[in-house]
């Protein structure tokens, strides 16, 4: 009996732990609260049954048999409520029904220790023999009625629903049928006829009950079974690490006092240890083959938040947002729409997995109802949840609109009055797809490519050539069978050298593909399965119109948490930029007036002075006038940008870095002389190219760094401009010697918005210069950092990747 009772105790922990995990990690909706109550009832039933199996006296057998009835009595009302919530999520128990449940349950609970409920019990070598009274017979009818009615409702729901809802109801039905059927047979029906030998196996049926129901909840309530097992491994590893040394001490000391003290210590320090060690345990568990790569991208959500906050324009924001979602979660498509006031329409600004033409066509027609619903929700709109949130006719209408958009999720961004833009996220794809199936391939499109490759994509042409080489050339394209095309595609998935033959930089890969591609480029060994997954992702990227997206998966809790963080960060940033754009338009009028002196007089007079038409000008004066003209030109162009905001976007091109630096040095050399500073320069050879906006790099980046250096270098100090070239990136060095160093703890703060360095090296809160430097460098694909010491001075490093493009 000990072995059976152990199984029952394990089942009890399972029945309690999974509902508790759903309640803590999932959402707090009533269906999860009721499911937790259901799990508690079943756990109480099985726990008492486990103790009953360990008794060896008639008195104990009777006591534990009566205690078993506590869980059995609570089960029917929780079950009926749970089934109703599955059918209708906003179901509320009416007061008469609630009072009826309360009275009936209370009546049974008050009589649980009476002879009318359990009249007697005897311990036998095979288990416990017990007899029920007349109240137990009434309870049996009550139990059979509620369980039977619940199973009937579940079966009815399975017949009248489709898709995900039907799958969820089917799992609950399977669990309820197996558990109720088995439990009623061995615990109720047979004992009524004095057949009690099978009573000891009753609790085993509840394992199927909670097992199937838990799985259904995971799948339906945004949970993931893999995620559950992942957390189980993480917490299990933590418990084993903490418990192992304590168990050894208890075994060595053989003292109840030591065991009690250790348990109290473990409970006290467990939260602190878990917060410190969880990252390490998670890293270890994610290395296991079952979880490898599945949740890796979600750890980067903080990085993508910073990328989105660093956007320089609304369009740049949309590009960053779509790219971040694309890299975080494997989905069919991600599209960002922005409202265009002139056209009075929402137009796609960035997209992945869908071309712009398809995105524009999807937004045609009447979409006001969808936009109105998104505005009402003011949060993530789930397509699967529509049926629970709207009347049936409206739910179908909104669902149809989202289907046209290819959207499983819609996320609106509002300025408080209307939706200024929104993001659509397609269905989530299963990770680890490593082979193609016949249902995923559009064979007519493949045959068209084999017959006449209508493409300029070199990667696609190379893949088509390899695909053709695996087919009988005499059969192409007319007589090649669907089965042969599938075989040829799957042989390409197994082709080890194909990855090295393609230009991987031009592929539009998603989260898992990007992660595996990074490992491949770093020459970290990919397993055969990982190579297949990467190869499949590459082929899907190349043949996106010929190969379908593959099986879909459900968004789980961590996906939604990551997207919520991302969209929350994006909302505030977008509103700030939209406000800035609005202010730009309002300031266009006075900017037009300020531009007039440059157009009407200043530039003409400067040209006349430089050319000597107004008298002899020395070379030094010419250089100063030329620098003044450059600065005036920059101011004029910025005023022009206020008048025409669309002209103020980055113009990133390939440029010779020496040319940019020489022009900048010619401009600031007279200014350094005026401040009593010595300028030393060491410039790279001609022909070394970087991609940047030359004007932004010169005026916003180098100009702000130079201004900062000159303000903090006393007369007689030195300013040095140099470079470092490591073959893949070029770093421009700007160093000033003679001023006060920046404290080490302030070096990371100097690039924050509103941070200013005082003369004594302390930090103030009024400057924007270095923030603009970091902002501009990030927008141009570069990075900036600084070092500072008393001996070496302060050095700013501005790094760009090298490029081979012609300027």
N, C-alpha and C positions, 0 to 999 in steps of 0.2 A: 504493500500500500504506500510505502514511502516514495517509491518512484513515481507513482501516479499523482500523489499529492504535490510533489516537486513540479511536475508538468503543470498542474493546476495553479500553483503559486506563480510560475513564470507567466502563464496566461493572464493571471490577475494583474501583474505589473504591466504587461502589454496592453491590457484593456484600459488601464488607467493612464499610462504614459502617452499613448498616441492622442487621445482626446485632449489631454493637457497640453501637448505640444502644439496641436492645432489651435487651441485657445490662446496660447502665448504668442506663437509665431505668426499665426494667420490673422484675419481680421476679427473684430469683436461682434460680429453680427449674431442675431439670435439663434440662427441655425447651429452655429458653433457652440454657443452656450448650452443649448439643449442637448447637442451631441455630447458635450462634457458631462451633463447630468446623466445621460444614457450610459456613458462609459463608467461613471461612478456606480450606477445601479448594478451593472454587470460585474464590475470589479468586486463589489460587496458580496454579491451572490457567489462568485467563484472563490473569494478569500475564505468565507465561512465554510464552503464546501471542502476546501483544502484542509482546514483545521479539523473538520468532521472526519476526514479520512485518516487522521492521525490519532483519533481517540481509541481507547480500549476499555471503556466502561459504559454502561447503559445510561448513567446520569449525564455524562459528557455528550454522548450521542444524541440524546434528546435536546440538550441545551443548544448544540451547534445546528441541529436540524431546524429548530425554531428560528435561530439567527439567520439561516439561509433565506428565510421567507422575507426578511427586510428588503434585500435586493430584488427578489422576485416580485414583491408588491409594488415597488417603485418603477419597475421596468415598463408596464403597459402605458401609464400616462405619458412618460417621456417618449416612448416609441410613437404613440399616436400624434403627439405634437411635432416630432421630428418628421414624420411622413407628411403632415400638413404643410410644414415649412418647405419641404422639397417641392411640393405641388405649387405653393404660392409663397414667395419669400416674405411678403408683408402680412402673412396670416397672423391674426390676433385672436387669442382665445376669448370667447365671449364670457361674460360674468356667470351666466347660468351653467355653462359647460365647465368653467373653472371650479365653481362651487360643487358641482356634481362629482368631479374628479377628487376634490378635496375631501368630501364627505365619505366617498367609497374607500379611498386610500386610507383615510384616517380610521375608518371602521376596521379595516383589515389590520392596520398597524397596532391598534389598541388591543386586538385579540391575538396578536402574534404568539404570545406565550401561554395562551389558554389551551385547554384540552379540546375545545371545539375546532381549533385550527390544526394542531398536531396532537393526536391523542396519545401516541406512544412511539418509542424508538428503542431498538435493541442493536447492540454491537455484535456483528458476526465477523468471521474471519475473512469474508469476501467484501465486507462493507457494512452499511447500516440498513437495517430493516425498520421501516416506520409506517405509521398508520395516520391517515388524515381524518379530521372530524367533519361535521356538516358545513362549517364555515370554509374549510379547505375546498369542499365540493363547489360552493358558491364562487370562491376565488378562481377555481379552475374554469368555470364557465366565463367569468369576467376576463380572465387571461386569454382563453381561446377566442373569445369574441373580439377583443381589441387587436390581438396579433393577426387574426384572420382578416379583419376588416382592413388593417394596415397593408397586409400582403395583397389584398384585392385592389386597393388604391394604387399600389406600386405597379401591379400587373397592368392595370388600366392605363397608367401613365406611359408604360413601355409601349403599349399598342398605339397610343395617340400622339406620341412625340417622335422626333428624329434627332439625329446628330448627337451633340454632346449631352443634351438633357436626357435623351433616351439611354445613353451609355451610363450616366450617373445613376439613373433610376434602376437600371438593370443590375448594377453591382449591389445596390442596396437590397434589391429584391432577392438576389442570390444569397446574400448573407442572412437576411431575415428568414428566408424559406429553410435554409439548411439548419440554422440555429433553432428556430422555432419548431420545425418539424422534429428534429432530434431531441430537443429539450422536452417538448410536450409528450413525446413518446415515452422516454425513460423516466421523466420526473413527475408526470401528471397522469397520462393515460394508463400506463401499465401499473403504477402503484394503486390506482383506483380498483384494480382487479387483483391486488395483492401480489403482483409480479414486481419485486423490488430489487432483484439481483443486478439489474443494469443501471440502477440509480447512480452508482458511483461514477459513471461515464458522462453524466449530464453536463458538467461544466465544460467538457471539451467542445461542445457545440457552440459555446459562446466565443471561442477563438475565431470561428468562421464568421460569426456575427460582426464583431468589432473589426476583424481583418478586412472583410469586404467593404464595410461601411467606411472605415478609415481611408481605404484606397479611393473610394468614391468621393469623399470629402476633399482629399488632396487634389484630385483631378478637377473637381468642379469649383473649389473655392480658392483657386489660384495657388495651389500648393503643388509640389513636385515630389514624387516618391523617391527619386534619386537624392533630392535635397534632404529628405527625412533621414535616409540612411547615412548621408554625409554628416549631418549633425550628430547622429547616433555614434558614428566612428569618432568624431571630434570629442564629444563629451565622454565617450567610453575610454578614449585614450587618456583624457584628463583624470578620470576617476581611477583608472589603473595606476597612473603615475603617482597620484596622491595616496591611494589606498595600499599599494604594495608594501612600502616601507612600514606603514602603520600596522598592517596585518602581521608582518614579520616580528615587530616589537611585541605585539599582543601574544603571538605564539611563543616567543622567547620568554616573556615575563609570566605568562599563564595567570594573569591577574585581572579580575573584573574591574578593579579601580583604575588600572592603567588603560584598559579598553575604553572605559567611560570618559576619562580625561582626553584620550586621543580623539574620540568621536566629537566631543565639544570643540577641541582645537581645530579639527578638520572642518566642522561647520562654520567656525569663525573665520578661518583664513581662506576658505574655498572661493568666495567671490573675488577677493583680491588676486589670488593666484590665477584664477580663470581669466580675469581681465588682462593679466600680463602674459599669460602663456597661450591664449586662444589663437593668436596669430601664428605662432610656431606650430601648434597642433593642426591648424587649418592647412598650413603649408605642407606638412607631412601627409595629411589625408589626401590633399589634392594631387599628390604624386602617385596615388594608387590608380591602377588602370581603369577602375570604374568611374572615377571622377576627373581624370586627366583632361584638362582643357575645357571642361564644361562650365566652370564658374570663374575662370581666370580673368576674362575681360571685365567682369563686374567689379573687380578690385581697383580698376582704373577710373572709377566714376569721379573721384576727386580731381584727377588730372583734367578730365573733360569739362568739369565745372569751371576750372580756371581758364581753359581755352575759350569757353563760351563767354565768360565775363570779360575776356580780353578782346572781344570783337570790336572792330573799328567802324563798322557801319551796319545798318539793318541787313543788307544783302550778305555781308561777311558773317553776320550772326546766323543767318539761315544756313549758310554753307557749313559753318562749324557745328550747328545743331544737328543737321542731317548726318554729317560725317560722324559725330559722336554716337548717335543712336545706331548708325550702321556698324560701327566698330564694337559697340557694347553688346548688342544682341543680334543674333542671326534671324533676319526677317525677310519676307518676300520683297518689301519695298519700304522706303521712307521718303516722304515728299513734304516740303515746307511751302505753304501758300501765304502770300502777303496781300493785303488789300491795296489796290491801286485806285486812288481817289479820282484821277482823270478818267479812267475807263470804267469806274464804278464796278469793279470786278476783283475777284481773288485770283492772282496769278502765281504760278509756281516760281520760286526763287532758287530752290536747290532740290535735288532729287537723287535717289539711288535705287536701283532695281526697277525703275520706270523711266522712260524717256520723257522729255518735256512736252512733246506733242500729245502723248497719251494723258499726261497730267492735266494739260489744258482742256482736252476733250472731256475728261472726267468731270471738270468743274462747270461745263456748260449745262444749261438747263436750270430748272428751279431747285435751288439748294437752301432756300431760306429757312425751311423747317429744320434742317439739320443744324444750321448756324444758330437758330433760335434755341434749339435744344442744348447745344454746346454752351451757349451763353447762360442758360439756366443752371447747367451742371457746374460750371466754373471749376472744372477739373478734368481728369482723364475720363473719356467716354469709352466704355467697353461695349463692343458690339454684342457679345454673348449675354450681357446683363440687361439689354433693352427690354426683353420680355418680362423682366421683373420690375422695371421702373416705369413703364408706359402702358397705356391701354393697347390692346392687341393690334388694332388697325394702325395706330400711330407708330407702334414699335416696328411693324412690317415696313412702313414707309421710310423710317429712318434707317432701318437695316438695309433696305434696297439702295439708298443713297450712299451708305458707307461701302456697300459691295461694289458700286460703280467706281468709287475712289480707291478701291483695293485696300480698304482700311479695316483693321481689326480694332485699333485704338485711334481715337482722335483727341488731340490736346489743343484747346483754344488758348489764345493769348489776348487778353482784353485790356482796354485802357479805362475800364469802368463804365463806359457808355456803349461800346460795341466791340466786336471781335476784330482786332487789327491784323490777325494772322492765325494760322493753326498748322499743326504738324499731323500728318497721317502716318500711322505705322501699320504695315501689313501683317499677315499671319506669321507667327514664329515658326521657324524651321527646326526640325530635329537635328541635333548635332551628331557628327560621326557618320553621315551618309557616305558609304564608300563604294556603292555599286549602283548602276542605273537599272531601272525596271521598265518594262515595256509600256506601262501606263504613263510614264513620265516623259516619253520621247514623242515629238511630233515628226513622224517619219517622212511626210511629204516635204517638210522644210529641209530635212537632212538630205533627201534625194536631190532637191534643187541645188543645194550647196555642192554635192558631189558632181552634179552635171555641169554647173557653171558657178564657180565661187564668186558671187557678187559681193566683194568686200575688198577694202584696202588695208585691213588690219593684218599686219605681217604675222602676228601670233596666230590668228585664226586661219590664215592660209597654210601655215606650217602644220597646224593641228589637222586641217582637212587633208593635207597631203599624207600625213601619217595614218589617218582614218582610212583613206583610199587604199593605202598600201596593205591594209589588213583585210580588204575585201577583194573578191575576184573581179579584176578590172573588166572582164568580158561581160559581167552582169550589171555593171554600173551604167546608168542609174535605174533602168527599168526593171530588171529581173532580180535585183538584190532583195532578199526577204527581210522582213522586220526583225526576225530572229538573228540574222547575220549582222544587221546594223547594231543590235544590242550587244552581241558578242564582241564586235569590233570596238565599240565604245568602252566596254568593260576591260578589254585588253589594253586600251590606252590608259585606263585607271591604274593598271598594274605596270605600266611602262616607267621604269626607274629613271631613265635619262630625259624624259620629256620636259621635266621641270627646268633642267639646265639649258634646254634648247630654246626656251621662251624668254621674252623680255618681261620679267615679272613686275616691273615698275608700272606698266600700263594696265594692269588687271584691276578690275573693280571688285575686289574680294570683300567678304564680310568678316564678322568678328572672329570666328574660329579659323577661317582661312588665313586671316592676317596673323593670328597668333602662331600658326604652324609655319607660315611663310617666314616669319621672323626667326624661328628655330632653324629652319632650313638654311637661311642666309648666314646665320651664325655658326653653321656647320655643326650644330648639335644633332646628335643621332636621332632620326625619326624612326619609330617602329614601323613595321610593315603596314599596320592599320592606319597609323597617322599619315604615312605617305599616301595611302589610298584616299584618305579623307581630303588631304590637300590637293591631290590630283583631281578628285571629283569636283572640288570647289573651283579649281582653275578651269576645268572644262565647262562647268555651269556658267562661269563668268564669260567664257568665250562664246558659248552657244546658248545665250540666255533666251533667244527666241525659238530655239529648236529643242531645248531640254527644259522640262518643267522644273519648278522649284523643289520638288521632292515632298516627302511626308511632312505634315505640320505637327507642331507641338503646342502646348499651352503655356502662357505666361505664368510663371510662379511668383511667389512672394518676393524673392530677391530681385527679380526682373523689375517688378513694379516699384519696389523701393528705390532702385537705381534710377529708373525713369522719372520718378517723382522728384528726387533730388536734382536731377538734370533740368527738368522743366521749371522747378521752383527758382533755380539760379537764373535760368534763361528769361523768365517773366520780368524780373526786375531790370535786368540788363537791357532787354528790348524796350521797356518803357522809358528808360533813361535816354536811349538813343533816339526813340521816336520824338521825345520832348526836345532833344537837341536839334533834330531835323526841323521841327516846327519853329523853333526859335531862329534857325538859320533863315527860314523863309520870311519871317517877320523882319529880320535885320537886313534883308536884301536892298530895301529902299535907301537906307542911310549908307550902306556899303557902296551903292552906286554913286552917291555924292562924294564920298571919300576918295573914290577912284579918279575923279576928274583932275585933281592937280597932277597926277602922274601922266595922264593922257595928254593934257593940254600944255604943260609947261616943263615939268621937272626933267623928264627924259630927254627932251629936245635940248635944254640948256646943258645937261651933263654931256651929251654928245658933242655939242659945240665946244665946251671946255676941253674935253679930251682931245679933240681934233685941232685945238689951238686957234679956233676962230675968234675967241674972245681975248686973246693974248697968249703970251708964252707961258707954258705950264711945265714945271720940272717933272722928271720921271717919277719921283716919289709922290708928287701930287696926282699924277695920272693914275698911279696904282691905287691911291686912296680914293680918287673919283670912281675908278672902275669897281672897287669894293662897294662903294656907296650905291652904284648903279645895280650891282647884284642884289644887295639888300632891298633896294627899292623895288626891283623886279619881283622879288619874293613876296613883299607886302602887297604889290599890285595883284599878283596871281591869287593870293589868299582872299583879297577883296572880291576878285572875280569868282572865286569859289563860293563866297557868301551869296553872290547874286545868282549863280548857277550851281547849286549844291552838287549836281551830278558830276561836275568837273573835278571835285575834290577827292576822288578815289585814288588809290595807289596805282602808280604806273610802273610796275615791276618789269625791268628789262635786264638783259645781260649787258654789263658795262665793265670797262677796264678800270680796276680799282685805283691804279696809279693816277689816271687822268682825274678822277674825282678828288683824290687827296691833294694833287697839285693845285687844282682850282681853289680848294678850301684853304690851303696854306698861303696862296697869293692874297687871299682875302683877309686872313687874320694876322699876317705878319706885321703889317703897320700897327694894328691894334695892340699886339704884344709889345712892340717898341714903345708905344704911348704909355703902357703900364709899367715900363721898366723891366720887362721880362725877356729872357732869351729863348728863342724857338729853335729847336734842333729836330731835324727830320731824317728818317731812314725809310725810303719808299721801296715797294716791291718793283720788280722788273716789269716793263710794259708787256701787255698780253695776258696778264693774270686776271681772270674774269670772275665776277660774282653776280648774283641776281639780286637787284634791289631797285628802289626808286631813287635815282641819283639826287634828286632835289630834296626829298625827305631825309635821305642819309646825310646830306651835306648840311642842311639848315636845321632840321629838327634833332638829329642825333649828334653829329659832330659839333654843331653850333651850341647846343645845350651843355655838352661835356666841356667844350672850351670855355664857355661862360662860367661854368662852375669852377674850372681850374684857375682861371684868371682871378676870380673873386677870392680864392683861398690860397693864393700864392703871393707872398710879399714881394716888393720891388727887389730886383736882384736875383729872383728865383729863376728856375728853368722849367720850360714845358717841352716835352719830347713826344714826337709822333713816330711810331714804329710799326712793325708787323711781325707775325709769325705765320709760317706756311707749313702745314704737316702733310700736304699732298691731297687731303680731302676737304680741308676747310682753311680759310684764311682769317686770321684774327688781327684786327687793327688795334694797336696799343696807344693810349693817350695818357701820358704820365706827367704829373707835376711834382717837383722836388722843392722843398723849402717851407711848405705850409704845415699846419697842424694835421696829424693823421686822424683818420676816422676810427672810432672805437670799433673793435671786432664785433660786438653785439649789435652795432648799428649798420653794419655793411649790408645786411639783407633788407633793412628797413628803408634805405635811402631811395629805393625805386618804387616805394608805395606812394599812392596818391596823397598829396598834401604834406609830404615830408620834406623838411628843409634842414641842411647842415649849417649850424652856427659856426662862428669863427673859432670857438674853443673845441670844436669836434662834437658838440652835443646836437641832439635832434630837435627841430621845431616842427610846426605843422602848417606852414603856409606855402611851401614850394610845390611846383608841378613840373619843373624842367626834367628831372631824372625819371619821373613817372612817364612823361611823354617819350623819353628815350627808350625805356623798356617796352612801352606800348608799340612804338613804331618798329623796333627791332623784331618783336614777336610777330607783327603783321607781315613783315618782309621775310619771315622764315629764319631769322637769325636769333641770337641771344646775346645778352650783355651781363657782365658781372664786374666786381671791383675788388681790389686788394689794397691794404694800406698799412704802413708802418712808419716809425720815426726815421729809420735808416734809409728805406727804399722810396719813401714818398707814397703818393696815392696813384694807382694805375687803374684805368678803365679798359676793359677788354670787350671789343665788339666783333663777334664771330659770325661769318657767313659760310655756307657750303660753297665750294668751288664749282664752276660750271664750264662746259666746253662749248656752250652756244656762242654764236657770233653776235657781237653787240649790234 
